Amino acid sequence: MTPDQRELVITRVFDAPRELVFQIWTTPETMLEWWGPTAFPATQMKMDIRSGGSWRGCLTSVEDGRELWQNGRFHEVHPHDRIAFTFVWEEEGERGIETLVTIDFKDEGNKTRMEFHQTPFQSLAERDGHAGGWSSMFDRLAEYLMKRK
């Protein structure tokens, strides 16, 4: 894999102000409303949102109740501008390898441009699987933000 292939990049524009988008990303109670893909919504989320703080969440299958746990540590928390945290599935093998997620929030008129990066992936399959999961989750976030306006 080339270095570019080891990184997942997703850019989305949300119809909400940057301060609100950042707040929704950093409040455990609101994250339960949109975190996780449609088929695996979050059922638990704990966060200590500060540089050096940790987070842990559980996604639960709507089909069979299977739980997928994930966790990480915050590296950067710059209100309204950037969040950077590690992300790891609590599983053995490739899925259990830690990645770094960096999210930048930028004003785009009355909307927010979110630039999401996650790296490094060990395989294209794992990167592409995350792309599908994050994209579904960002669709849920867009819907949730529309309710909050």
BELZI-V731108 format. One record per pair of residues at least 24 apart in sequence whose ideal C-beta (glycine too) atoms are under 6 Angstrom apart, sorted by the first residue. I is the first residue (numbers start at 1). J is the second residue. Records with the same first field share a line. If there is no record, write none. Layout:
BEGIN
I=J  J
END
This chain:
BEGIN
6=119  120  121
7=119
8=118  127  130  131
9=117
10=116  134
11=115
12=114  138
13=108  111  113
14=112  142  145
15=111
16=112  145
18=80  105  107  112
19=80
21=105  112
22=80  105
33=144
34=140  141  144
36=137
37=133  136  137
38=136
49=77
50=77
51=77
81=105
94=122  126
97=122
END
